[in-house]
Amino acid sequence: MSKLSNKEIKELLKNIEVQLNVHEPWDEEFWIYKLELSKGEITCKIYDDKWLEYVIKIEAAEDVINILKGFISYLYNNEINHRQSFIKGSDAFNRRKIKSLATWSSRENEAKCKDIQDEMVARFNIAKKVKSELERYKRWVSDFYGVLNILVPFYKSAEIHQAIWKNLKEFNIEDVGVTYVNDTVHITIFDNEKEEIKDSFKIIVDSYSNTGMTVNNAIQQIRKMVA
């Protein structure tokens, strides 16, 4: 596939931006997105009314899937993952503190109990703030996925199709055809000597399909068929 010009990428970004900024008349709270291309980077600026709230920067990509998935990956890697880990860790933290509180309470050490209670309150307040931040970041992720579903209705099939092709090239596996139609990825193994189809199988994809796992399973099955 030929490389897109900067003008074509900017037109693609404009289409994405338009969809990101479509809101229902009854929506009282929404974000404003502005996408830009500059010096090999795509920037997504997110505004709350006229106030700039956040900036995402990714390496320039040439299709809707990689642009929007790039934004999503950026948010997970930089904002969401460590916050989710903190929230999960809070449960273990509270269990430890409750156990300690019970121990020191049985020893009637009020000062130690007070320290533990203060720690638990501080952790609770931080966790409350982190959960609020998570809601905001996940709202943006939801907006990106929403536009992905609109612009590329079967993006998951396209994503898996693209990943299988990439793996076939990396492993130098030849005589394999990969296509997709709607929610189905078709794999065809060719016998070039006999000029006929040797074998085939299909993968049914839905929004919950794990791309990495699906691709790994497909490559393993292809390896067996071409052996």
DABELZI-V359212 format. One record per residue. N is the residue number from 1. NEAR is the number of other ideal C-beta (glycine too) atoms within 8 Angstrom. D_FIRST is the distance of its C-alpha to the first C-alpha in Angstrom with 2 decimals. Layout:
# DABELZI-V359212
N,NEAR,D_FIRST
N,NEAR,D_FIRST
This chain:
# DABELZI-V359212
1,2,0.00
2,3,3.81
3,5,6.54
4,8,8.93
5,6,12.37
6,7,15.45
7,6,16.68
8,9,13.83
9,13,14.25
10,9,17.97
11,8,17.77
12,13,16.06
13,13,18.86
14,9,21.40
15,10,20.56
16,14,20.97
17,11,24.10
18,8,25.63
19,10,25.40
20,11,26.77
21,8,29.70
22,5,30.69
23,6,34.12
24,4,36.79
25,4,39.99
26,4,42.01
27,7,39.88
28,4,42.25
29,3,40.14
30,6,36.49
31,10,34.21
32,9,32.44
33,12,28.91
34,8,27.44
35,13,23.91
36,8,23.15
37,11,20.57
38,6,22.30
39,3,21.83
40,5,18.71
41,10,20.39
42,15,20.42
43,11,24.03
44,12,25.52
45,11,29.17
46,13,31.38
47,12,34.63
48,7,37.81
49,5,38.95
50,3,38.99
51,6,39.18
52,7,36.20
53,7,36.24
54,7,33.19
55,8,30.10
56,10,26.93
57,8,24.62
58,12,21.33
59,7,18.60
60,9,16.03
61,9,13.23
62,9,10.49
63,7,11.44
64,12,14.95
65,12,15.50
66,9,14.97
67,14,16.92
68,13,19.78
69,10,19.98
70,12,20.07
71,13,23.05
72,11,24.66
73,8,24.40
74,11,25.86
75,13,28.79
76,10,29.50
77,8,29.42
78,6,31.42
79,10,33.67
80,13,33.89
81,8,34.16
82,7,37.17
83,12,38.92
84,9,38.62
85,8,40.04
86,11,42.90
87,11,43.73
88,8,43.79
89,8,45.89
90,10,48.35
91,7,49.59
92,8,50.51
93,9,52.01
94,10,54.20
95,8,55.39
96,8,56.50
97,12,58.25
98,8,60.00
99,8,61.30
100,9,62.53
101,12,64.05
102,8,65.97
103,8,67.21
104,11,68.48
105,9,69.86
106,6,71.96
107,7,73.30
108,5,74.07
109,8,72.16
110,6,71.42
111,6,69.93
112,9,67.33
113,11,66.56
114,8,66.11
115,8,63.62
116,12,61.55
117,9,61.63
118,8,60.49
119,9,57.53
120,11,56.57
121,8,56.84
122,8,54.73
123,12,52.03
124,8,52.18
125,8,51.72
126,9,48.73
127,11,47.16
128,8,47.77
129,8,45.96
130,11,43.02
131,9,42.74
132,8,42.67
133,10,39.87
134,12,37.92
135,8,38.33
136,8,36.78
137,12,33.72
138,9,33.22
139,9,33.56
140,13,30.57
141,12,28.60
142,8,29.78
143,11,28.59
144,12,25.05
145,10,25.00
146,8,26.54
147,12,23.81
148,13,21.14
149,9,23.06
150,7,23.26
151,10,19.68
152,9,18.16
153,5,21.24
154,10,20.02
155,12,18.10
156,12,19.89
157,13,18.58
158,11,14.95
159,11,15.86
160,17,17.59
161,12,14.93
162,9,12.40
163,11,15.37
164,14,16.43
165,9,13.22
166,8,13.57
167,11,17.24
168,13,16.89
169,7,15.00
170,6,17.60
171,8,20.44
172,5,19.22
173,11,19.89
174,5,18.86
175,9,19.61
176,12,18.53
177,8,16.61
178,12,15.66
179,8,15.42
180,13,17.07
181,5,19.21
182,6,20.98
183,8,22.84
184,11,22.30
185,14,19.89
186,11,20.45
187,15,20.51
188,11,21.33
189,14,22.78
190,10,22.96
191,10,25.83
192,6,24.50
193,4,28.05
194,6,29.39
195,5,26.23
196,6,26.68
197,8,25.68
198,9,27.54
199,7,27.24
200,8,25.36
201,6,25.76
202,8,24.51
203,10,24.41
204,6,25.81
205,13,24.48
206,7,26.40
207,4,26.44
208,4,28.60
209,9,26.41
210,6,26.02
211,10,22.42
212,7,23.55
213,7,26.35
214,12,24.46
215,12,21.72
216,8,24.52
217,8,26.49
218,13,23.66
219,13,22.96
220,8,26.74
221,10,27.08
222,13,24.32
223,10,26.06
224,7,29.32
225,9,27.96
226,9,26.42
227,4,29.50
